[in-house]
Amino acid sequence: MELLTQKQAADLLCVSIRTVERYRHSGLLKSIQINKRTIRIPKLAVEKLLGESTWRKSQDLKNLKTTNTTSSTEAKTAVNEYQRGRRIYQSQLHGFKAG
C-alpha cells in the first residue's frame, strides 16, 4: 500500500492542502495518522475519490476516442449535454439567461 503526504494527495487531486484536510474531516478521504503530526493518505483512497469525481468524468467524456460513428455520435451528444448543463448551472448561479 502506497502512502502519500497531504501535499502529494493535493497535487494529484488538483486542490489545496486545506481542501484535502476538509475531505479527511468530512470522511471523503481516508487517512492514517502515524503520530501526532504525521498524516498519510493511501493512494487508493485518492484514486477512488478521483474516480467518483464528476469533473473527472466530464474530462473522460471529452477525451473519449471512439472507432465507429455511432459511438462517436453518442460521445459528442454526451459532451454537448454536459456543456449545456454547465451553462444552465452557471446562468442560475449568476442570474442570467442561458443561451
C-alpha positions in Angstrom: 0.0 0.0 0.0 1.5 3.3 -1.1 1.0 6.2 1.3 1.0 9.8 0.2 1.6 13.1 2.1 -1.2 15.6 2.2 0.7 17.7 -0.3 1.1 14.8 -2.7 -2.6 14.0 -2.4 -3.5 17.7 -3.0 -1.3 17.7 -6.2 -3.0 14.5 -7.5 -6.5 15.9 -6.8 -5.6 19.4 -8.1 -6.8 21.0 -4.9 -5.2 22.8 -1.9 -3.9 21.1 1.2 -6.7 22.7 3.1 -9.2 21.1 0.9 -7.5 17.7 1.5 -7.9 18.4 5.2 -11.6 19.1 4.7 -12.0 15.9 2.7 -10.4 14.0 5.5 -12.5 15.5 8.3 -15.7 15.0 6.3 -14.9 11.4 5.6 -14.5 11.7 1.8 -10.8 10.8 2.1 -9.5 8.1 4.4 -6.2 8.8 6.2 -3.7 7.2 8.6 -2.4 9.2 11.5 1.1 7.9 12.2 1.8 10.2 15.1 0.5 13.5 16.4 1.8 15.5 13.4 2.3 12.9 10.6 -0.7 12.0 8.4 -0.6 9.8 5.4 -3.2 9.1 2.8 -3.5 5.8 0.9 -3.0 6.3 -2.8 -6.0 4.0 -3.4 -8.2 6.4 -1.5 -7.1 9.3 -3.7 -7.7 7.3 -6.8 -11.2 6.3 -5.6 -12.1 9.9 -4.9 -10.8 10.8 -8.4 -12.9 8.0 -9.9 -16.1 9.4 -8.2 -15.4 13.0 -9.3 -17.9 14.5 -11.7 -15.2 16.8 -13.1 -13.0 13.7 -13.9 -16.0 12.0 -15.6 -16.6 15.1 -17.7 -12.9 15.2 -18.7 -13.1 11.5 -19.6 -16.1 12.2 -21.9 -14.2 15.0 -23.6 -11.2 12.8 -24.2 -13.2 9.8 -25.3 -11.8 8.3 -28.5 -14.1 6.1 -30.5 -13.7 4.0 -33.6 -17.1 3.8 -35.1 -19.5 6.6 -36.0 -22.4 5.5 -33.7 -20.2 5.7 -30.6 -18.6 8.9 -31.8 -22.1 10.5 -32.1 -23.1 9.2 -28.6 -19.9 10.6 -27.2 -20.5 14.0 -28.8 -24.1 14.0 -27.5 -22.9 13.3 -24.0 -20.3 16.1 -24.1 -22.9 18.5 -25.5 -25.4 17.6 -22.8 -22.7 18.1 -20.1 -21.7 21.5 -21.6 -25.4 22.6 -21.8 -26.0 21.6 -18.2 -22.9 23.5 -17.2 -24.1 26.6 -19.0 -27.5 26.3 -17.3 -25.8 25.9 -13.9 -23.6 29.0 -14.4 -26.6 31.1 -15.6 -28.6 30.1 -12.4 -25.5 30.8 -10.3 -25.0 34.3 -11.8 -28.6 35.2 -12.6 -28.7 35.5 -16.3 -30.5 33.6 -19.1 -28.7 30.5 -20.5 -28.0 30.6 -24.3 
